[in-house]
Amino acid sequence: MAIIVNLDVMMAKRKMSLNELSAKVGITLSNLSILKTGKAKAIRFETLEAICLALNCQPGDILEYVAD
C-alpha cells in the first residue's frame, strides 16, 4: 500500500510557495517539508483541513492511494 502526497503539485497549481503555505496553515517549514516530500507517517485532520482551506482544494487532491 502506498499513499502518495501530491502537495507540491497543488502548491504549483496555486502558485504558492512553501513559506506562504506555512504561514497560512500555521505549521513549521520543516514539518510542511516532511509532508511535501512524502516522508510523513501521519497527518492530523485539522492540519489537512487547514492545508485544503489555504489551497482551496479537497483532501483527495493532496492524498492519493496507489496499490503496490
N, C-alpha and C positions, 0 to 999 in steps of 0.2 A: 504494500500500500504506500502510495506517495501522495503527499499533499504539496502542491506547487503554489508558491506565493508569487502572485503577479503584481505586487505593489509597485515595482519600478515601471511596469507597463502603464498602470493607471496614473502614476505621477507624471509620466511623459505625456500621456494624453491630455492631462490637465495643465501641463506646463508648470508643474510645481516642484520646487527643489526640496531636498531633504530637510534643510534648515527651516524653510517655510512650513512644511508639514509638521515638523517637530514643534514649532511654536504654536500652531493651530491646535494640535492634538494634546500637547502638554506632556509629552514623554521625551526622554533624553535622546540625543542623536545616536548614542551607542546602542540603545535598545531598539530604536527605529531601524538602524542599520542591520542589526541582527535579524530583525523580522524581514527586512527587504531582501537580504541575501538567502533567506530560507533556512537559516540556522536555528531559528526559534523552535522550542519544543512545545510551546503553548502560547495562547493569546487570550487575554481577558475579553469577555464580550463588551465591556464598557470601552476598552481600547479599540476594538474592532468597530464599534458604533461611532466613536469619535473620528476614526480614520474615514469611515464611509461618509460621515457628515462633511468632513473637510474636503473630500474628493468628489462629493456628490455622486456616489455610486452605491452598489449593492455588495454585500459580503461575497457573493458569487463572482463578482468582477475581480476580487482580490485573491480569493482562495479557489483552487481547482484540484479535483481528485483525478489522479491518473493511475490506473491499475498497472501492476507490475507485469 
